[in-house]
Amino acid sequence: MNKVIKNILKILLIGLATTIVRIIGQLSIPAGEQTVLEPSIFAQNGTMPLAFTVYGIFAYSLIAALFLLIRGRMTGNSILQGLKYGLVCCAVWIVYLLEPLPHVAVLDRVTYPIADSAALIIMGLMLGWLFGKSECRADGPKTVFPVLPVLAVTVCFFAGRMIQYLIFDTYSSFAEKKLETVLWCLLTGVVISCVMAWLNLHINNENRIMRAMILGGLLFGVDLLLFNFFMPLVFSADIPDLILRTLVDILAVIFGCLGFSYTNLRK
């Protein structure tokens, strides 16, 4: 069995384990009630557990595979390398789960972040165990915090969200909870920009456009796309609206990531 096949099987194993942890977390969440969105077709015909399992393995496996893009320049022992990646994924998922949406109950903003974080941390630990570099590289030179690029990502994300709310009227609580939604946009922009700044330290590509595509299009974009499409498994969501929300967020972050420069860390 060649190395590629072994790595694919390892990724699938991580995806399966992460999905199992997430299912256990889901079963631990108290059943809530909401009257805004109808149940999905999977919930109505009783196939949601199967659909969630299949999609979960696919989604978590793909998110886990993205770790291979950054592990070459990571520091610390192998387990810590994977844990760091799992934690930055947690940061993005948690802040999106805090979005004020009409169908989201207050309790869900606590229980779902806990369940998703547990799954992503397990994913990170397994990534470190199976794919982390055994040779521990010492920390590279200290780098200056990229204030302007971080600000650029935050501004671009915020602008993208305002375009969604004011022009496209995407699904949100903007009309009813304007201040809360605006504050969430600012918080989310800051969190995403800080995550992109950290990931930028581990991208070995000097081309500004390619680096922005890797950061915003792959490491953020694929993660967000897979995260958002867990929703149609549970609710009868407006798919065109969901696609629009996802694409605008991704394009905004890609544009903002053009401000990051290549960081030449000691190998």
Secondary structure, DSSP 4 states (H G I P E B T S, - for coil): --HHHHHHHHHHHHHHHHHHHHHHHHHHSPP---SSSPBPHHHHHT-HHHHHHHHHHHHHHHHHHGGGGTGGG--S-HHHHHHHHHHHHHHHHHHHHTS--TT--TTHHHHHHHHHHHHHHHHHHHHHHHHS-SSPPPP-------HHHHHHHHHHHHHHHHHIIIII--SSSTTT-HHHHHHHHHHHHHHHHHHHHHHHTT-----HHHHHIIIIIIIIHHHHHHHHTTHHHHB---HHHHHHHHHHHHHHHHHHHTTPPP-----
